[in-house]
């Protein structure tokens, strides 16, 4: 869902992933963890679904009203005490989602794999077939981009220290 943002496309990508993994299982060499191998197949299938959607935009549409309603009313935010906290949380969520949408595909992928899926830098590097240093750089740039956008809504940003604060200024 994080890649496709559409339940039907996510289901298609998942089904295709398992079919490809099953067919390619005899070719799995064990050079990496099985999870990493399977994740790579799944992310490639999700990308292929996105490419197909772009090619045939009229055929594959997203129900934006349903998506927006889901992001406005997350279940775990209903327990907050005040309307002000709810409004701030909704603003932060919207800003983070907007910032994620503003990232390149490579930066969005690494930050999603790192911060949401909890993969290590090495696992991400293996899944994306890039050096660990590239992963670290992309994660840093993605965090910085999101932090700058978030500071417009919330003074604390992501809780990271700015350069001026780090230098005592």
C-alpha positions as CSV (number, residue, x, y, z in Angstrom):
1,X,0.0,0.0,0.0
2,X,2.9,2.4,0.7
3,X,4.0,2.1,-2.9
4,X,0.8,1.9,-4.8
5,X,-1.6,3.8,-2.4
6,X,-4.4,1.8,-3.9
7,X,-5.8,-1.5,-2.3
8,X,-6.5,-3.2,-5.7
9,X,-3.1,-2.3,-7.1
10,X,-1.5,-3.5,-3.8
11,X,-3.3,-6.8,-4.0
12,X,-2.2,-7.2,-7.7
13,X,1.4,-6.5,-6.8
14,X,1.3,-8.9,-3.8
15,X,-0.1,-11.7,-5.9
16,X,2.4,-11.1,-8.7
17,X,5.2,-11.0,-6.1
18,X,4.4,-14.4,-4.7
19,X,4.0,-15.9,-8.1
20,X,7.4,-14.5,-9.2
21,X,9.0,-15.6,-5.9
22,X,7.6,-19.1,-6.3
23,X,8.8,-19.5,-9.9
24,X,12.2,-18.0,-9.0
25,X,12.7,-20.0,-5.7
26,X,15.0,-22.5,-7.4
27,X,17.2,-19.6,-8.4
28,X,17.5,-18.2,-4.9
29,X,21.2,-18.5,-4.1
30,X,21.2,-17.4,-0.5
31,X,23.6,-14.5,-1.1
32,X,21.2,-12.4,0.9
33,X,18.4,-13.0,3.5
34,X,15.3,-14.5,2.1
35,X,13.3,-11.6,3.4
36,X,15.5,-9.1,1.4
37,X,15.2,-11.2,-1.7
38,X,11.4,-11.4,-1.4
39,X,11.2,-7.7,-0.5
40,X,13.1,-6.8,-3.7
41,X,10.7,-8.8,-5.8
42,X,7.7,-7.2,-4.1
43,X,9.1,-3.6,-4.5
44,X,9.8,-4.3,-8.2
45,X,6.3,-5.6,-8.7
46,X,4.8,-2.6,-6.9
47,X,6.9,-0.3,-9.2
48,X,5.7,-2.2,-12.3
49,X,2.1,-1.7,-11.1
50,X,2.8,2.1,-10.7
51,X,4.4,2.2,-14.2
52,X,1.4,0.4,-15.7
53,X,-1.0,2.8,-13.9
54,X,0.9,5.8,-15.3
55,X,0.7,4.4,-18.8
56,X,-3.0,3.8,-18.6
57,X,-4.2,6.6,-16.2
58,X,-7.8,6.4,-17.3
59,X,-8.1,2.7,-16.6
60,X,-6.5,2.8,-13.1
61,X,-7.9,5.6,-10.9
62,X,-7.5,6.2,-7.2
63,X,-10.5,6.9,-5.0
64,X,-9.0,10.1,-3.5
65,X,-12.1,10.8,-1.3
66,X,-11.6,7.4,0.5
67,X,-7.8,8.0,0.9
68,X,-8.3,11.5,2.3
69,X,-11.0,10.4,4.7
70,X,-8.7,7.6,5.9
71,X,-5.8,10.1,6.5
72,X,-8.1,12.6,8.3
73,X,-9.5,10.1,10.8
74,X,-6.8,7.7,11.9
75,X,-8.1,5.5,14.7
76,X,-5.3,6.0,17.1
77,X,-5.7,9.7,17.1
78,X,-9.2,9.7,18.4
79,X,-7.9,9.4,22.0
80,X,-6.3,12.8,22.0
81,X,-7.7,15.2,24.6
82,X,-8.4,18.4,22.8
83,X,-9.5,19.7,19.4
84,X,-6.3,21.7,19.2
85,X,-4.2,18.6,19.6
86,X,-6.3,16.9,16.9
87,X,-5.9,19.8,14.6
88,X,-2.1,19.9,15.1
89,X,-1.8,16.2,14.6
90,X,-3.8,16.4,11.4
91,X,-1.7,19.3,10.2
92,X,1.5,17.3,11.0
93,X,0.2,14.2,9.3
94,X,-0.8,16.1,6.2
95,X,2.6,17.9,6.1
96,X,4.5,14.6,6.4
97,X,2.4,12.9,3.8
98,X,2.9,15.9,1.5
99,X,6.6,15.9,2.1
100,X,6.7,12.2,1.3
101,X,4.9,12.9,-1.9
102,X,7.5,15.6,-2.7
103,X,10.4,13.2,-2.4
104,X,11.9,11.4,-5.4
105,X,11.0,7.7,-5.7
106,X,14.5,6.7,-4.4
107,X,14.3,8.9,-1.3
108,X,10.7,8.0,-0.5
109,X,11.6,4.3,-0.8
110,X,14.6,4.5,1.5
111,X,12.8,6.5,4.2
112,X,9.8,4.2,4.0
113,X,12.0,1.1,4.3
114,X,14.0,2.6,7.2
115,X,11.5,4.4,9.3
116,X,8.3,2.5,8.6
117,X,9.4,-1.0,7.8
118,X,12.4,-0.9,10.2
119,X,15.0,-2.3,7.8
120,X,18.7,-1.8,8.5
121,X,20.8,0.3,6.2
122,X,22.5,-3.0,5.0
123,X,19.1,-4.6,4.3
124,X,17.9,-1.6,2.3
125,X,21.2,-1.5,0.4
126,X,20.8,-5.1,-0.5
127,X,17.1,-4.7,-1.4
128,X,17.8,-1.7,-3.6
129,X,21.2,-2.9,-5.0
130,X,23.0,0.3,-4.0
131,X,25.9,0.9,-1.6
132,X,25.2,1.4,2.1
133,X,26.7,4.9,1.8
134,X,24.1,5.8,-0.8
135,X,21.3,4.5,1.5
136,X,22.6,6.6,4.4
137,X,22.8,9.7,2.2
138,X,19.3,9.3,0.9
139,X,17.9,8.7,4.4
140,X,19.6,11.8,5.6
141,X,18.4,13.9,2.7
142,X,14.8,12.5,3.1
143,X,14.8,13.2,6.8
144,X,16.1,16.7,6.2
145,X,13.5,17.5,3.6
146,X,10.6,16.2,5.8
147,X,12.0,18.1,8.8
148,X,12.1,21.4,6.9
149,X,8.5,20.9,5.7
150,X,7.4,19.9,9.2
151,X,9.0,23.0,10.9
152,X,6.4,25.1,9.0
153,X,3.6,23.5,11.0
154,X,5.3,22.3,14.2
155,X,8.2,24.1,15.8
156,X,9.9,20.9,16.8
157,X,10.1,19.5,13.3
158,X,11.3,15.9,13.6
159,X,13.1,16.7,16.9
160,X,16.4,17.2,15.1
161,X,18.7,20.0,16.0
162,X,19.2,22.6,13.3
163,X,22.7,23.7,12.4
164,X,22.3,27.0,14.3
165,X,21.1,25.2,17.4
166,X,23.9,22.7,17.1
167,X,26.4,25.5,16.9
168,X,24.9,27.3,19.9
169,X,23.4,30.1,17.8
